[in-house]
Amino acid sequence: MMKLIPSLFLLYNISTASGQLLSDLIQPNRQQFRQQPQQLISDIQQQQSEQLLGSLITIIHDVTGDVFSVGDNQLRIRGFTYDGTGPEAFILAGTRGESPSEKDGDVVVAHPFQPRRFRYGDQDIPHLRKFDGEDVLLTLPQGVRVDQLTWLSVWCRRFSISFGHLIL
């Protein structure tokens, strides 16, 4: 206790010399304290509304991540990894078929999101950049629901191959 008193005295002298009160240094920011529980509640509610669909199966280009449904029209890939070196790579999904294929790939999921619906052959589909363990929120095109999907893939159009996918 004796060592604490000189330390507090020194801290008091430094804080008053700088114009900042000792109580401001010791007490947490009250507004921040009030916001933290609200943010925590929001994070918990968001996680409760997410349902794990499964993990991406890695084929090539280090594709990994856990896929969650977020409501009816969004997916979140938690811990998404992709080395970004594949040509013409984008998220492709299917509402038919049992595995990723060009023939059954009828849902292009643009990332970053764009409000228009892309077709497989559109040359202006945004290509995926490198991801390193990031959480990525994907919004499905209008009229497509998560429960309609049968598979999801990080797809390469140039070589018609899945870099990694999840069968739903």
For each residue, the residues with C-beta under 8 A, 3 or more apart:
1: 4 5
2: 5 6
3: 6 7
4: 1 7 8
5: 1 2 8 9
6: 2 3 9 10
7: 3 4 10 11
8: 4 5 11 12 22
9: 5 6 12 13
10: 6 7 13 14
11: 7 8 14 15 22 25
12: 8 9 15 16 22
13: 9 10 16 17
14: 10 11 17 18
15: 11 12 18 20 21 22 24 25
16: 12 13 19 20 21 22
17: 13 14
18: 14 15
19: 16
20: 15 16 24 25
21: 15 16 24 25
22: 8 11 12 15 16 25 26
23: 26 27
24: 15 20 21 27
25: 11 15 20 21 22
26: 22 23
27: 23 24 30
28: 32 33
29: 32 33
30: 27 33 34
31: 34 35
32: 28 29 35 36
33: 28 29 30 36
34: 30 31 37 38
35: 31 32 38 39
36: 32 33 39 40
37: 34 40 41
38: 34 35 41 42
39: 35 36 42 43
40: 36 37 43 44
41: 37 38 44 45
42: 38 39 45 46
43: 39 40 46 47
44: 40 41 47 48
45: 41 42 48 49
46: 42 43 49 50 70
47: 43 44 50
48: 44 45
49: 45 46 70 71
50: 46 47 68 69 70 76
51: 68 69
52: 66 67 68
53: 67 68 69 75 146 166 168
54: 66 67 166 167 168
55: 64 65 66 67 166
56: 63 64 65 66 67 77 152 154 164 165 166
57: 164 165 166 167
58: 62 63 64 164
59: 63 161 162 163 164 165
60: 63 86 161 163 164
61: 82 83 84 85 86 89 154 163 164
62: 58 81 82 83
63: 56 58 59 60 81 82 154 163 164
64: 55 56 58 79 80 81 164
65: 55 56 77 78 79 80 81 136
66: 52 54 55 56 77 78 79
67: 52 53 54 55 56 75 76 77 152 166
68: 50 51 52 53 75 76 77 78
69: 50 51 53 74 75 146
70: 46 49 50 74 75 76 137
71: 49 74 146
72: 145 146 147
73: 139 140 144 145 146
74: 69 70 71 137 138 139 140 146
75: 53 67 68 69 70 109 137 138 140 146 152
76: 50 67 68 70 135 136 137 138
77: 56 65 66 67 68 80 135 136 138
78: 65 66 68 135
79: 64 65 66 133 134 135
80: 64 65 77 131 133 134 135 136
81: 62 63 64 65 131 132 133 134
82: 61 62 63 86 89 128 130 131 154 163 164
83: 61 62 86 130
84: 61 89 128 129 130 131
85: 61 130
86: 60 61 82 83 89 128 154 156 163
87: 156 158 159
88: 125 127 156 157 158
89: 61 82 84 86 127 128 154 155 156 157 163
90: 108 109 110 111 125 126 127 128 154 155 157
91: 108 109 110 111 128 138 152 153 154 155
92: 100 105 107 108 109 120 152 153 155
93: 105 106 107 108 109 140 149 151 152 153
94: 97 100 101 104 105 106 107 149 150 151
95: 106 107 144 148 149 150
96: 104 106 150
97: 94 100 101 103 104 150 151
98: 150 151 167
99: 151 165 167
100: 92 94 97 104 105 151 153 155 162 165
101: 94 97 104 105 160
102: 105 120 157 160
103: 97
104: 94 96 97 100 101 150 151
105: 92 93 94 100 101 102 108 120 153 155
106: 93 94 95 96 120
107: 92 93 94 95 140 141 144 149
108: 90 91 92 93 105 117 118 119 120 122 125 141
109: 75 90 91 92 93 138 139 140 141 152
110: 90 91 113 114 118 125 126 141
111: 90 91 126 128 136 138
112: 126
113: 110 138 139
114: 110 118 126
115: 142
116:
117: 108 141 142 143
118: 108 110 114 122 124 125 141
119: 108 122
120: 92 102 105 106 108 157
121:
122: 108 118 119 125
123:
124: 118
125: 88 90 108 110 118 122 157
126: 90 110 111 112 114
127: 88 89 90
128: 82 84 86 89 90 91 111 131 154
129: 84
130: 82 83 84 85
131: 80 81 82 84 128 134 136
132: 81
133: 79 80 81
134: 79 80 81 131
135: 76 77 78 79 80
136: 65 76 77 80 111 131
137: 70 74 75 76
138: 74 75 76 77 91 109 111 113
139: 73 74 109 113
140: 73 74 75 93 107 109 144 145 146 149
141: 107 108 109 110 117 118 144
142: 115 117
143: 117
144: 73 95 107 140 141 148 149
145: 72 73 140 148
146: 53 69 71 72 73 74 75 140 149
147: 72
148: 95 144 145
149: 93 94 95 107 140 144 146 152 168
150: 94 95 96 97 98 104 167 168
151: 93 94 97 98 99 100 104 165 166 167 168
152: 56 67 75 91 92 93 109 149 165 166 168
153: 91 92 93 100 105 162 163 164 165 166
154: 56 61 63 82 86 89 90 91 128 162 163 164 165
155: 89 90 91 92 100 105 161 162 163
156: 86 87 88 89 159 160 161 162 163
157: 88 89 90 102 120 125 160
158: 87 88
159: 87 156
160: 101 102 156 157
161: 59 60 155 156
162: 59 100 153 154 155 156 165
163: 59 60 61 63 82 86 89 153 154 155 156
164: 56 57 58 59 60 61 63 64 82 153 154
165: 56 57 59 99 100 151 152 153 154 162
166: 53 54 55 56 57 67 151 152 153
167: 54 57 98 99 150 151
168: 53 54 149 150 151 152
